[in-house]
Amino acid sequence: MTGIPVQYYLIVAAALFCIGLAISITKRHFIGMLLGIELMLNAVNINLVAFSRHDPERLSGQLFALFVIVVAAAEVTVALGIILRVYGRFKTVDPDKVSDLKQ
């Protein structure tokens, strides 16, 4: 099979995962943290599809990637609903300024 070696996919996925981790750790608002988590999930999807590509008889990697996409969509829906409720109550999306949730 000719094409792009799996190592290139792994390098891109590792870089994407590290960027997502850095974003979710350093951002000080809920939306930025959510975007970092989504980048990490996309890195996982790249790994799943890259490994599944080298075994054409089994589609388990692509099926797992599809499952991760569905779970990520549900997670974004729930997280944005929570963020909207927090913003409606506290008028901020900064987790440090939302002090009533700590009690």
C-alpha positions as CSV (number, residue, x, y, z in Angstrom):
1,M,0.0,0.0,0.0
2,T,1.5,3.3,-1.1
3,G,0.6,6.6,0.5
4,I,1.3,8.5,3.6
5,P,3.0,6.5,6.3
6,V,1.2,6.0,9.6
7,Q,3.9,7.9,11.5
8,Y,2.9,11.2,9.8
9,Y,-0.7,10.7,11.0
10,L,0.6,10.0,14.5
11,I,2.8,13.1,14.6
12,V,-0.1,15.3,13.5
13,A,-2.4,13.7,16.0
14,A,0.1,14.1,18.8
15,A,0.6,17.8,17.9
16,L,-3.1,18.3,17.8
17,F,-3.6,16.6,21.1
18,C,-0.8,18.7,22.7
19,I,-2.3,21.9,21.3
20,G,-5.8,20.9,22.7
21,L,-4.3,20.1,26.1
22,A,-2.5,23.4,26.2
23,I,-5.6,25.3,25.3
24,S,-7.8,23.5,27.8
25,I,-5.3,24.1,30.6
26,T,-4.4,27.8,29.8
27,K,-7.7,29.2,28.8
28,R,-9.6,31.0,31.6
29,H,-13.2,30.7,30.2
30,F,-15.5,27.8,29.5
31,I,-15.7,28.1,25.8
32,G,-11.9,27.9,25.4
33,M,-11.7,24.9,27.6
34,L,-14.5,23.2,25.5
35,L,-12.6,24.0,22.3
36,G,-9.4,22.4,23.7
37,I,-11.3,19.2,24.6
38,E,-12.7,19.0,21.1
39,L,-9.2,19.3,19.6
40,M,-8.1,16.4,21.8
41,L,-11.1,14.3,20.6
42,N,-10.2,15.1,17.0
43,A,-6.7,13.9,17.6
44,V,-8.0,10.6,18.9
45,N,-10.2,10.3,15.8
46,I,-7.1,10.8,13.6
47,N,-5.3,8.0,15.4
48,L,-8.3,5.6,15.1
49,V,-8.7,6.2,11.4
50,A,-5.0,6.0,10.7
51,F,-4.6,2.6,12.4
52,S,-7.8,1.4,10.8
53,R,-6.5,2.3,7.4
54,H,-3.7,-0.3,7.7
55,D,-6.2,-3.1,8.3
56,P,-8.7,-2.8,5.4
57,E,-10.7,-5.9,6.4
58,R,-11.8,-4.4,9.6
59,L,-13.7,-1.1,10.0
60,S,-13.5,-1.0,13.8
61,G,-11.3,2.1,13.8
62,Q,-13.7,4.1,11.6
63,L,-16.7,2.9,13.7
64,F,-15.0,4.0,16.9
65,A,-14.2,7.3,15.3
66,L,-17.9,7.8,14.3
67,F,-18.8,6.9,17.9
68,V,-16.4,9.5,19.3
69,I,-17.9,12.1,16.9
70,V,-21.4,11.3,18.2
71,V,-20.3,11.5,21.8
72,A,-18.4,14.8,21.2
73,A,-21.6,16.3,19.6
74,A,-23.6,15.3,22.7
75,E,-20.9,16.6,25.0
76,V,-20.9,20.0,23.2
77,T,-24.6,20.2,23.4
78,V,-24.7,19.6,27.1
79,A,-21.7,21.8,27.8
80,L,-23.1,24.7,25.8
81,G,-26.4,24.4,27.7
82,I,-24.6,24.6,31.0
83,I,-22.4,27.5,29.8
84,L,-25.5,29.4,28.8
85,R,-27.2,28.8,32.2
86,V,-24.0,29.9,34.0
87,Y,-23.7,33.0,31.8
88,G,-27.4,33.8,32.4
89,R,-27.0,33.6,36.2
90,F,-23.5,35.1,36.7
91,K,-23.0,37.2,33.5
92,T,-19.6,35.7,33.0
93,V,-17.9,32.7,31.5
94,D,-14.8,32.9,33.6
95,P,-14.7,29.8,35.9
96,D,-12.8,31.8,38.6
97,K,-15.6,34.4,38.9
98,V,-18.3,31.8,39.4
99,S,-17.9,31.4,43.1
100,D,-21.4,30.3,44.1
101,L,-20.9,26.9,42.5
102,K,-18.1,26.2,45.0
103,Q,-20.4,26.3,48.0
